[in-house]
Amino acid sequence: MRRNRVSPLMTAWLLGASLLAVTPAGANDYASRPEGQALLRELTAEGLDAQHVRRLLDAATRQDKILEAIAKPAERTLTWGEYRKIFIQDSRIEQGVAFWREHRELLERAEREYGVPAEIIVAIIGVETRYGQHKGTWKALDALATLGFDYPPRADFFRKELKELFLLERDAGIDAATVTGSYAGALGMPQFIPSSYRAYAVDFDKDGKIDLINSPADAIGSVASYFRAHRWETGAPVAARARVSGNSYQSLFGTDYTPNRTLDSLRQANVTPLACDGGETRYCYQLPGSTKVAALELDGAEGSEFWLANHNFYVITRYNRSRYYAMAVYQLSRDIADRMEP
């Protein structure tokens, strides 16, 4: 093993750290950097006022705590068992039931129009912001500028989102200087990044504006819109627990959530989903052997958990590209739905 090799990602991070070391906290020269000049030209070409854009860039404050937070997201530092405890709690389940009951008509309409189950919509909003209670306190301008100019590993991505924030101000009437969200610049009850806001958000309450910050209706409709756009399969399952035996299964399970193995091929390796006719109906399904699934092994609180994840599980990862996240949404949705039953 070569212990002294430094990965390209680490090199980029060290470069970012060196920039922090030489630049006073909070200061920025974003508008004068080549990347800032390019952003100014792009937004001017889109019809925005150059002076307004420059004023916003000059007003942005670099936030070192954001750089610290993005370097160690929970998905990379926690086990599935630890991650699950954050989101699968009685309080979050009960709040989800209350949210569903309060907005039942909206959720039923979203399910009819988009084909996405109400419990999935509720669970997304529950995981993201506890049903709108915690929408984030970072200025989106500061967050996206900090990451777009001072976080080399993903600077290009976040500068594009910064551009989208300026365009969102024009298109949706959001004040780009003051709107707040997550440390990664996600906005509103469903935590849409600006590009998703512009692409998938809908005016579900028909009041003439799209408001994910204050409108539960727009949040509900927009989550459903997002999932339909990413090819949610109405009526199809999400995931099932699996039983394994022998040793041949070991090379089949991992962290890849892309459905790329058939149930028949997994059965040949002594991997079988829980059968719904066997009395274990919570996480089970009966599907044709040709169905493609992803074989996931998660490090749960009581040891390894084996799961077979379907296309709809993959669709949830388009919202947040983490298998932990998708599983938390799925399990929370099931718990909420169970408590909604009379």
N, C-alpha and C positions, 0 to 999 in steps of 0.2 A: 504494500500500500504506500502510495506517495503522499506524504502528509503535508508537503509544502506547496502543493499546487493550488492556485487561487482561481475559482470559477469566474467566467465572464460576468455573472450576476453579482458576485461579491466585488469584483473590480468596479462595476458600476456603482454599487452601494458605497464603496470606499471613496469614489470620486464625489458622490453626493455629500458624504460626511466631510470631505475636505472643503467643499464649498461652504458648508455650515460653519466650519472652523474659522474661515476668513471673512465671512460676511456678518455684520452685526445683526443680532436677533431682531426680526421685524422689518429690517430694511429690505428694499428691493430695487432692482434696476430693470424690471421686466420689460417696460416699454422700449428701452434702448437696446436690449439684447437682439441679436439677429432673429431669434425665434419670435420675439415680441413684435419686431418690425414686420415679419412675415404675417403674423396674426392680424396686425393692423391693416395690411394690404388686403388680406382675404375678407375681412369684415367690411372694409370700405367698398370692395367689389360687390358685396352683398347688399349695399345700400345704407349701411350704418354710418353715422357721423364719426369721423376719425377723432375729433377732439373729445367726444363722449367716451369712445373706447379708450383713448389714452388716459383720460381722467380715472376711469375705472381701474385700469392697470396700475396707475400710480397709487391708487387708494388701497390696492390689495396688500395685505400684510402676511409675510411669510410666517407660518406657524410650525415651530420645531416639534411640538407635541404631535402634530399630524404625521410628520415624518417618522417619529418614533412608533406611532400606532400602526402605520401601514407596514412597517418592517416585521411585525409579529402578530398577524391576525389569528383569531382563535382557532380557525380551521387547521392551522399549522402547528399549534402549540398544545392543543388538547386532544385527549382520546375521544372516541365517540361517546363513551359513557359519561365523560365530564361535560362534553358539549351538550348532550341530551338534557342534562339536569338544568341547563340554563333556560331551555325553552319548553320543556314538557313539565309543567307545574300546575297544580290545582288552580292557582289564582289565574294563570293565563288561560286555562281551559274555561273556567267560569266566566271570565271576561269575554271570551270568544262566544260563549252561549248568549250572553247578554247583548253583545254586538249583533249577533245573528237575529235575535228576537226583535231588536230595535229596528233593524234594517231588512226585515224579512222580505218585504215586497221588492225592494231594490235587488236583493240577492236572487230572488226567484226570476226576476226579469233578466238579470245578467246571465243566469243559467240557461234560460230559454233562448236568448239572442246569441250567446256565444258558445254554449255547450260545455261550459266549465262548471263543475260542481260548486255549490255554495260553500261547502266546507273547505275546499282548497282556497277559494278567494279569502275567506275569513282567516284561515291559517297563515296565508302570506302576510296579511296586514298585521296579524298577531305576532308573528316572528319579527317582522320588520320594525314595528313601532308600538307594539302593545295596543293595537287598535287606535292609533293616533295620539297616544299619550306621550310618546317620546320620539319626536320627529327630527331631533338633532338641533344642536345649538351653535354649530360652526357656521360662520358666514360662507356660503357656497363660493363666493368670489375668492376669499382667502384660501379655502381648501383646494380649489381647482388650480389657482395660480401657484400655490406652494408646490403641489404635485406636478404641475405642468412645466415648471421651470427648475425646480430644485430636487426632483426625484428621478434621476436618470433612468432607472429600470423601466419606468412606464410614462416617461414625460410626454411622448408623442400622443399617447392615448388621452392623458388628462388635459393637454392643450386643446385637443379636439373637443373635449367636453366643455372646456372654458369657452371656446368659440360657440358651442351650442347654447351655453348659458346666455351669452349676449344676444343670440338670435331668439332665444326663448323670451327674453325681455321684450323684444319687438313683437313677437307673435302672440304671446299669452299675457302680456301686461305685467309680468313679474318684475319687481325691482331688483335688478342684478346686484346692486350695491348692498342690499340689506337682507335678502332672502337667506334663510338658514336651513341647514340640513346636516347630513352626516359628515364625518371627517373626509370622506371620499367624494363629497359633492352631491350625494343623493338627496332627493327632495320629496317632501310630502308624506302622507300617510302610507303609501306603498313604496316609498324610497326609490323613485325613478331617477336615474341619472339624466342630465339634460337631453341627451340624444334620444333616450327612450321616451321621455316626456313629449318631445316633439313628434316622435314617430308613432306612438301607440296610445297616448292618453286621449280620452274622449269626454265630450260634454254630456255625461249621462243624465244630469238633472235638467238639461235643456234650458239653461239660463243664459246662454249666449257666450259663456266663457268656460275654459277648462281650468279647474282649480283643484289640484291635488293636495294643497296645503290645508284647506278648510272644508272641502266638500266631501263627505263620506260617499255620496252618490258617484261623483266623478272618480274617486279612488276605487270603488267597487267595479264600476264599468271598465276602468282602465286596466285593472289587473286581469279581468276577463278578456279584454281586447288583446293584451299582451300574450296571453296563453294561446288564444286562437291563432294569432299571427305566427306563433311558434309551433303550430300543428298539434295542439292538444287533441287527443282522440276521445270523443265523447263516449262514455259508457265503458271504456277500457280500464283495466286495473292499473295500479301504480307499482306495487312490489309485493312479494310474498316471502315469508321465512322459508328456509330450506333445511332439509336434513342431509347430512353427509355421512358416509361410512367408507372404510378402507383408506387407501392412500392416494388413489388416482385423482381425487378431486383437488388436491393441494395446488397443482399447477394452474388450475382453472380460475381460482378466486384471487381477487386483488382489489385495486382501487379504481379501475376503469369503469365508468358508468355508461359507456356506449353499448347498447344492446347488439351483441355480435355473436352470440352462441344460441343454438336452438335447444329447446327443452329436451328433445330426443338425445342430442349429443351429451348433454349433462347427465341424463339418466344412465347412459352407458358408463359414466364415471361414478355412479352411485350417488348422484345428487338429485333430490326430488323435492318439489315444493310441498308445503303442508297441504293436505287434501281437505277440501271444504266439507266432505262427507265423513270426515273422521272425528268430528266433534271439536276441531280447532278452527274456528271460523274467523278469527280476528285478522290474521295476516295469511290468507290462503287464496288459491284460485285453481280453477279447472280450465286449462287452455290446451289447444292442439299442440302436438309435439313439435310442429314446425315454427312455433312462436319464438321469436328472438328475444333474448334477455341478456342483461349484464350480470355476471356472477360477482357479488360484492362480499368481502369479509370486513366486518367492522369490529373494532376493539371495544366491546361493551363493558358495562360495569361488572358483569359476571363471566367475562371471557369472550371468546370469539363468537360473533353472530354471523350467520350465513344468510344472505338475501339474494333473491332473483329479482332484478329491477327491470321494468318494462319501459316502453317508449315514453309513457307519460312521466315516469321518474326522470328520464333524460330531459324532457321539456321543462321540468321544475329547475333543473340545473342551468337552463338558459337564463333564468332569473338571477341566480347566484351559482357560480360554477364550483360548487362544493357538494360532494356526496353527503356530507354531514348535514348541510343546510337542507338539501332535498329530503333527506330522511326525517329531519325535525319537522318540516312542513307537513309531510305525509302523516306522521304519527300524531301530530297535534290536530290535524284535520279529522283523523279517525276518532280521537278522544272527544273533540267538540261535537262531532256528529252523534256519537253514542249518547252523550248527555242531552242532546236535543230530542232524542226519541222519547215519546210519552211513556 
